[in-house]
Structures are given as structure tokens and as C-alpha cells.
């Protein structure tokens, strides 16, 4: 036995034949029409905007909530995806690492020179410890103050306030200062003289590298600074203790320099 149910929607009728043994025609109407839509058997018409209910408007295969819900979900998903893509900065899609503010050749050369000087300072401190039992620089701080052994600042190269011009100038001034301190240690010991001479030469070469780079960038001071007054040692112990302090200060200085060069190389 067959029955015909007519449903009005926007001035048009959609007629569907449902079998009488269906449990709930009103509920299954959307399901049947969706299945029929997939097979291309049922179509309905909606009037085009402003058509006044005449034929020739848009064609819809299914008007029930069961059919429209997946389409609305798909539309919402596409809208969310597009909004997320618009929120992504362009740089994150095709990001190119920024070039360092200093030439790569200078940075690599400087890092190599830093490692070389660090190795020599460690060797000199080990020799002073093994030969003269001066193994703890912190125990000689008061003596260092009385001898007037300075410590070079490097605040312009800190990661919190990294400034290219100021950092390079402080770096060169510090190397120049430690070069003078090492010269003042001449005669510390015949056994340590070769290591001390090589360390002094390495520091001078590094200072020259930094100065040449400042000249290349146009940030070098008009005149190189003159060497300040170096401490005077009146005994062999003072000279050895001064050697421990000066070398220890230089080592701490180079650790900051290494961090600054790394920050410049990989900003």
C-alpha cells in the first residue's frame, strides 16, 4: 500500500513516495531523499532570489536538516581552516634565517681565535697551579686590588643589551688591556715564558682582527687608545699571583666574547 505526502517549502512542493511500512515517514523523509539524491533520482527547486516563486531557480537535492548538517559542518571547517591560515605570518611559511650583522668570515675567525686563547690560558693556569700551588684565583682577589690589576668590562656584548658598535669597541679595548697585563708579567718564570709569549701574541692578533673589522664597518675610533698604566710587581710572588689573576680575568672575558660572537653569528 502506498501513500503520497506533500510538503510545502518556499512556495514549491516536493512530493515523495514512502512505503507504508516505514516507522516514521516524517523522520525518514530526509534520509530517503538523501539516498535518492546520491542516486540522482529526486530533485527539488527553490526559487531564485527575486523570482517570486517562478520556475528556473536554484536546484537543491535535499532540504532536510539531516542533509544540510554535514554541509554546514564542512563549510564551518573550511572557514576555520582559512582563518587559521590567514593568522599565520608570511615569514613562518617561507622563513629565511636573517643574515648576521657581521661577516661570517670574521665571526668564524674570531671564534677560532677565542678557542685558541682559551686553550693557552687554561694551560698557563694549570702550570701556575702545579708549579707554585696558586690554584684558586678567588683567594687572590684582595691582593689583586692592592696591585691594581684591572678587569675589562664587556657590558655592551651581553645578550640582554647586545650592541654591535659598543661591543666591538669594548672587545678591542679589553684585548688591548690584557695584552698590556701579559707584557707586565714578563720574567714570571723561565718555564712559563714560552706559553706567556704565545698567549700575548694570540691576544694581539685577535685585537688586530677586531680593529680591522671595525675599520671595515666604519665604527673604529679615530685613534687607537694608548696603554694605561700597568701594575708594578715588587716580588716574584706578586708577579706569579698577578699572572694567575690576569689570566683568570682574561678567561672570564673570553667566555663573554664567545657568547657574544655566537649571538652575532646565529641571531
Secondary structure, DSSP 8 states (H G I E B T S, - for coil): -EEEEEEEETTEEEEEEEETT-S-HHHHHHHHHHHHHHHT---EE---TTSTT-SSS-EES--SHHHHHHHHHHHHHHHHHHHHHHHS-HHHHS------SS-HHHHHHHHHHHHHHHHHHHHHHHHHHHHH----GGGGHHHHHHHT------GGGSTTS--HHHHHHHHHHHHHHHHHHHHHTTTS-HHHHHHHHHHHHHHHHHHHHHHHHHHHHT-S-SS-----------SHHHHHHHHHHHHHHHHHHHHHHHHHHHHHHT-
